[in-house]
C-alpha cells in the first residue's frame, strides 16, 4: 500500500523547521478567556440574593454562574461558539443545577440537544445544502432580478428581493457568499459600459444590499436563521407555546416585506451618486442564466422536495390533527407493552411534525442522490450544537430557579408600558448584536427580558438587524472582501438603518405581531 504523505512534514529541499511557537494572546484576549470563569466563580461563591431563594438553595447562583460564563465567552469569542455551547453538559451536572442528582442532571442537560427544533433545523440545512449543490438558489435569484428589471434603481431592488428571498430558506452566510459574485459580475458590466469608470457608490450599495438582505431575509421563516429556532424552542420549553411554521411566517414575513423597501431607499441614496443611466445589466443576467443551461435533473428533484416540504410545513396544524390521535394511541400501546409511562405521556406537538417533515425531506434528497455526502459534510454542524446549548442554558435558568429571581428583579421593567418594553428590547438587542453574534445576543435577551411574547419576539427580530459593524453578522464581514465597502460608509448607512429597524420593530410588534400570539 502506498503511504499517504504527511501534510505536516517538511517538504524536500526546504530548510528544517523547529516547533512553531504558539501564538501569543493579546491582553484583550486574555481578558476574554479569564472573564468567564472569573465571573462564574464570583457569582457562585459571593453571598447574594441568588443563594437565598426558598426551595432552591445555591442552584440559582450556579445557574447564573454558568450563564454568565457562556455569555462572556460568546461575547469575546474565546472559543468557537458551538464549543462554548457545550458547557452545560459538564457544568450543570457537576454543580447540581437541576437538583436531580448527577444522573438526573446529566440527562436533563443532554435533553435540549435532542429537541425537535434541532432536527427541524437539520432538515432545513440539508435542503439548503442541496440547493447550493445544484445551484438552484442561484437560478432563482437571477430570475427574480431579471423579472424586476435592469434599470440601476430596479437592479438594486432586485438584488435586495432576490437575496432576502433566498435567505428565507438557507443560511445568511451561504446566501451572501452566493450573491456577492453575482453582484460583482453586474458591477463589472456596468463599469465597462460606463467607460471603465469605477462605480464606487453604486458598488457600495449593491454589496451592502447583499449583506443587509441576507440578514433580514432570514427573519421570515422558522428555518431562516438559528435565532428563529432558538426563539421557538424557548417558547415551547419555557412558556409552553407551540408556534407553527405557517404562524411563524405570519408573524415574521410581513416585517421582511416592510423592511426591504427601507433598505432600498437608504441604499439608493448612496448608489445614485454615481449618476448611472440604464445600462447593460440585463446582458449580464441573460448571460449568467444561459451559462447555467436548462434545469438539470438534480435541480428538479431538489425543487420538488422543497415544494413538498414547504407545503407540509404550511399545512402543519391540520397534518398534526390528522396523525396525532393515531400516534398517541400507538405510543400508549408501546408504553403498556414496556411497562413505562414515558411513552404514553409523550404529546405530539407541531414542532415534532415539522421536524419529521424536515428529516423526511433530507432523507428523500439523499435517497434520490440529490444531496451528496460531500455537501452534507460542508453543512454548519456546529450550529446544531449551538442551538442545543442555547436550549440547555435556558433549561438551566428555569430548572435552577434563576428565572424566578430574574423576574423579580425585572419587575420594574415589566411594569412599564408595553410599548416602552418592546422599544427597549428592540434597541438594546440591536446594540448588543453589534458586538456579539446574533445567536449569542438572542440567548442573553430571551433569558433576561420580561416573558411577554411580544417583547421576546421583538428581541428575536432585532438580533438579526445590526447593519452598522462588520462584526455584527457574517454577511456584514463577507462584503468587505469585495473592495467596494468601506467602514465609514457601512457605519453611516448602518446607523440610520439600526434606528429605523428599532422604530419599525417597536411599531410592528406592538401594532401587529403581538396580537397573533393571543389564544
Secondary structure, DSSP 8 states (H G I E B T S, - for coil): ------TTS--TTS------------HHHHHHHHHHHHHHHHHHHS--GGG-BTTTBTHHHHHHHHHHHHHHHHHHT-S-HHHHTTHHHHHHHHHTTTSSHHHHHHHHHHHGGG-HHHHHHHHHHHHHHHHHHHTHHHHHHHHHHHHH-SSHHHHHHHHHHHHHHHHTTS-HHHHHHHHHHHHHHHHHHHHHHTTT---HHHHHHHHHHHHHHHHHHGGGSTTS-HHHHHHHHHHHHHS-----HHHHHHHHHHHHHHHHHHHHHHHHHHHGGG---S-SHHHHHHHHHHHH-S--HHHHHHHHHHHHHHHHHHTHHHHHHHHHHHHHHHHHHHHHHHT-SHHHH----HHHHHHHHHHHHHHHHHHTT-S-HHHHHHS-HHHHHHHHHHHHHHHHHHHTTHHHHHHHHTHHHHTS-HHHHHHHHHHHHHHHHTTS-HHHHHHHHHHHS---HHHHHHHHHHTT---S-TTS-HHHHHGGGGS---HHHHHHHHHHHHHHHHHHHHHHHHHTGGGGG--
